[in-house]
Amino acid sequence: MRTDVVYPSDTVKTRAGLSLGSSSDSVYQMVADALASRGIAGGRVVDVGCGGGALWRVLSGRFDQYAGLDAVRYPTLPPDVEFRQVDLDTTEWPVRDGDADVVTAVETIEHLENPWAFVRALARIAKPGGWVVVTTPNQLSALSLVTLIVKRRFSAFQDSAYPGHRTALLESDLVRILAAAGLEQIAVAYSCRGRLPLTAAHVPARLARRMPRACSDNLLVIGRNPHGR
């Protein structure tokens, strides 16, 4: 393992800058599908780590309001979007308790120092009966496990991704974190889109649907807030 790597300065804005402010379409569709399959629609979405607002372009036909929070305002975020610039590592956000029907954090938690505190903050701003949705790279995909064996790093957490990606979480970690935040009805879903190990090709869609954990680059965990914490 190399120990002579020089990393960029590590601040929340640096990490935000290393991100492009967007994820793959399959990730946003995974979020939309998880909400639609539960009949969740209408009301207000607060998107924590909103990037360029790509999630709202997917959800805008099903929800009434949208607000985005992030460490920087990306130029691709539409100017009419309600936006608050915050330090996502502090969780001291100018958002009132119970502000949202749905709180999302799409490909954000892996950029942060304390995932437990972060999810507690997400749960705080969800209404009683509201939902929290978190996505992150899938460490148990075939690609990630092969990369771990060959390079001793998960696929999304190699030196080239650091310090942008700093906290690798398994789905079991996320389930525990959401439960500790008081969320219930916790479930896991997968993007059903992933790359084949040692190639640039993607897994055939039919195979990905049959073996979603092994064949998905990203996963989602969703939970419901019964108490409005």
C-alpha positions as CSV (number, residue, x, y, z in Angstrom):
1,M,0.0,0.0,0.0
2,R,1.4,3.4,-0.9
3,T,2.1,5.8,1.9
4,D,3.6,8.7,-0.2
5,V,0.4,9.9,-1.8
6,V,-0.1,13.7,-1.6
7,Y,-3.8,14.5,-1.0
8,P,-5.6,17.8,-1.6
9,S,-6.4,19.9,1.4
10,D,-9.3,18.4,3.4
11,T,-12.2,20.8,4.0
12,V,-15.9,20.3,3.4
13,K,-15.7,22.8,0.5
14,T,-12.7,20.9,-1.0
15,R,-14.7,17.7,-0.8
16,A,-17.6,19.3,-2.4
17,G,-15.4,20.7,-5.2
18,L,-14.0,17.2,-5.9
19,S,-17.6,16.1,-6.5
20,L,-19.2,17.1,-9.7
21,G,-22.5,17.8,-8.0
22,S,-24.2,15.0,-9.8
23,S,-24.6,11.2,-9.9
24,S,-25.6,8.7,-12.4
25,D,-29.2,8.7,-13.7
26,S,-29.7,5.2,-12.2
27,V,-29.1,6.6,-8.7
28,Y,-31.8,9.2,-9.1
29,Q,-34.2,6.7,-10.6
30,M,-33.5,4.4,-7.7
31,V,-34.7,7.1,-5.3
32,A,-37.7,7.9,-7.4
33,D,-38.7,4.2,-7.6
34,A,-38.3,3.7,-3.8
35,L,-40.7,6.6,-3.2
36,A,-43.2,5.6,-5.9
37,S,-43.3,2.0,-4.8
38,R,-44.5,3.2,-1.4
39,G,-47.0,5.7,-2.8
40,I,-45.0,8.7,-1.4
41,A,-45.9,11.9,-3.3
42,G,-46.8,15.5,-2.6
43,G,-45.4,17.7,0.0
44,R,-41.9,19.0,0.5
45,V,-38.5,17.5,-0.3
46,V,-35.4,18.6,1.4
47,D,-32.3,17.4,-0.5
48,V,-29.2,17.4,1.7
49,G,-26.1,17.5,-0.5
50,C,-28.3,18.6,-3.5
51,G,-25.4,19.2,-5.9
52,G,-26.8,20.6,-9.1
53,G,-30.4,19.7,-8.2
54,A,-30.6,16.7,-10.6
55,L,-32.9,14.8,-8.1
56,W,-35.6,17.5,-8.4
57,R,-35.7,17.1,-12.1
58,V,-36.7,13.5,-11.5
59,L,-39.1,14.2,-8.7
60,S,-40.7,17.5,-9.6
61,G,-43.7,15.9,-11.2
62,R,-44.6,14.1,-7.9
63,F,-43.8,16.6,-5.2
64,D,-44.9,20.2,-4.6
65,Q,-41.8,21.9,-3.0
66,Y,-38.1,21.3,-3.0
67,A,-35.2,22.8,-1.1
68,G,-31.5,22.0,-1.4
69,L,-28.7,22.2,1.1
70,D,-25.0,21.8,0.2
71,A,-21.5,23.1,1.1
72,V,-21.3,25.1,-2.2
73,R,-23.8,26.2,-4.7
74,Y,-23.1,24.4,-8.0
75,P,-23.5,26.5,-11.2
76,T,-25.8,23.8,-12.6
77,L,-28.4,24.3,-9.7
78,P,-31.4,26.2,-11.2
79,P,-31.5,29.8,-10.0
80,D,-35.1,29.5,-8.8
81,V,-34.4,26.6,-6.5
82,E,-34.6,27.3,-2.7
83,F,-31.0,26.8,-1.5
84,R,-29.1,27.1,1.7
85,Q,-25.3,26.9,1.9
86,V,-24.3,24.8,5.0
87,D,-21.4,22.9,6.4
88,L,-22.8,19.3,6.2
89,D,-20.2,18.1,8.7
90,T,-21.6,20.3,11.5
91,T,-25.3,19.3,11.1
92,E,-26.2,22.7,12.5
93,W,-28.4,23.6,9.6
94,P,-30.9,26.4,9.4
95,V,-33.8,24.0,8.9
96,R,-36.6,23.7,11.4
97,D,-37.6,20.3,12.9
98,G,-40.2,18.5,10.9
99,D,-39.7,20.7,7.8
100,A,-39.9,18.0,5.1
101,D,-42.1,15.1,4.0
102,V,-39.1,13.5,2.4
103,V,-35.4,14.1,3.3
104,T,-32.9,12.8,0.8
105,A,-29.1,12.5,0.9
106,V,-28.0,11.2,-2.5
107,E,-24.3,10.1,-2.7
108,T,-23.5,12.5,0.2
109,I,-22.9,10.5,3.3
110,E,-19.6,9.0,2.0
111,H,-18.2,12.5,1.8
112,L,-18.7,13.3,5.5
113,E,-16.9,12.7,8.8
114,N,-19.7,11.5,11.0
115,P,-22.5,9.5,9.3
116,W,-24.3,8.8,12.6
117,A,-24.7,12.5,13.4
118,F,-25.6,13.2,9.8
119,V,-28.5,10.8,9.7
120,R,-29.7,12.0,13.1
121,A,-29.9,15.5,11.5
122,L,-31.8,14.1,8.5
123,A,-34.3,12.4,10.8
124,R,-34.7,15.7,12.8
125,I,-36.0,17.6,9.8
126,A,-38.4,14.8,8.6
127,K,-42.0,15.2,9.7
128,P,-43.7,12.6,11.8
129,G,-44.5,10.0,9.2
130,G,-42.0,11.5,6.9
131,W,-39.3,9.5,5.1
132,V,-35.5,9.6,5.0
133,V,-33.6,8.3,1.9
134,V,-29.8,7.8,1.8
135,T,-27.8,6.5,-1.1
136,T,-24.1,5.6,-1.2
137,P,-21.7,3.4,-3.2
138,N,-22.3,-0.3,-2.7
139,Q,-19.2,-1.8,-1.1
140,L,-20.5,-5.3,-1.6
141,S,-20.8,-5.2,-5.4
142,A,-18.6,-7.6,-7.4
143,L,-16.6,-4.7,-8.7
144,S,-16.0,-3.3,-5.2
145,L,-15.0,-6.6,-3.7
146,V,-12.6,-7.5,-6.6
147,T,-11.1,-4.0,-6.2
148,L,-10.7,-4.6,-2.5
149,I,-8.9,-7.8,-3.1
150,V,-6.6,-6.5,-5.9
151,K,-6.0,-2.9,-4.6
152,R,-6.9,-3.2,-0.9
153,R,-9.4,-0.4,-1.4
154,F,-13.1,-0.4,-2.1
155,S,-13.8,0.7,-5.7
156,A,-15.2,4.1,-4.8
157,F,-12.6,4.7,-2.1
158,Q,-9.3,4.5,-3.9
159,D,-6.6,7.2,-3.5
160,S,-8.0,9.0,-6.6
161,A,-11.3,9.6,-4.8
162,Y,-9.8,10.8,-1.5
163,P,-10.6,13.1,0.3
164,G,-13.9,13.5,-1.6
165,H,-14.9,10.0,-0.6
166,R,-13.8,9.4,3.0
167,T,-16.4,7.1,4.8
168,A,-17.1,3.7,3.3
169,L,-20.3,2.2,4.7
170,L,-21.8,-1.3,4.2
171,E,-25.6,-1.6,3.9
172,S,-25.6,-3.2,7.4
173,D,-23.9,-0.1,8.7
174,L,-26.6,2.1,7.2
175,V,-29.4,0.0,8.5
176,R,-28.0,0.4,12.0
177,I,-27.4,4.1,11.6
178,L,-31.0,4.7,10.5
179,A,-32.4,2.6,13.3
180,A,-30.3,4.4,15.9
181,A,-31.7,7.7,14.6
182,G,-35.2,6.4,15.4
183,L,-36.3,5.5,11.9
184,E,-38.6,2.5,11.2
185,Q,-39.7,0.5,8.2
186,I,-36.1,0.5,7.1
187,A,-35.4,-1.2,3.7
188,V,-32.5,-1.5,1.3
189,A,-32.7,-1.2,-2.5
190,Y,-30.2,-1.3,-5.3
191,S,-29.6,0.7,-8.5
192,C,-29.4,-2.5,-10.7
193,R,-26.6,-0.8,-12.7
194,G,-23.0,-1.6,-12.2
195,R,-19.7,-2.2,-13.9
196,L,-18.1,-5.5,-14.6
197,P,-14.9,-6.0,-12.6
198,L,-11.7,-5.3,-14.6
199,T,-13.6,-3.9,-17.6
200,A,-15.3,-0.7,-18.6
201,A,-18.5,-2.6,-19.5
202,H,-21.7,-2.7,-17.5
203,V,-23.5,-5.7,-16.1
204,P,-26.4,-6.7,-18.4
205,A,-29.6,-5.3,-17.0
206,R,-31.3,-8.7,-16.8
207,L,-28.4,-10.1,-14.7
208,A,-28.4,-7.0,-12.5
209,R,-32.1,-7.4,-11.7
210,R,-31.5,-11.1,-10.7
211,M,-28.4,-10.3,-8.6
212,P,-28.9,-6.7,-7.5
213,R,-26.4,-6.6,-4.6
214,A,-23.6,-8.1,-6.6
215,C,-24.3,-6.1,-9.8
216,S,-25.2,-2.6,-8.5
217,D,-22.6,0.2,-8.0
218,N,-25.0,2.0,-5.6
219,L,-27.5,1.2,-2.9
220,L,-30.3,3.0,-1.1
221,V,-31.6,2.8,2.5
222,I,-35.0,4.3,3.3
223,G,-36.7,4.7,6.7
224,R,-39.7,6.4,8.1
225,N,-39.7,8.8,11.0
226,P,-42.6,7.9,13.4
227,H,-41.8,10.6,16.0
228,G,-40.5,13.6,14.1
229,R,-37.1,13.5,15.8
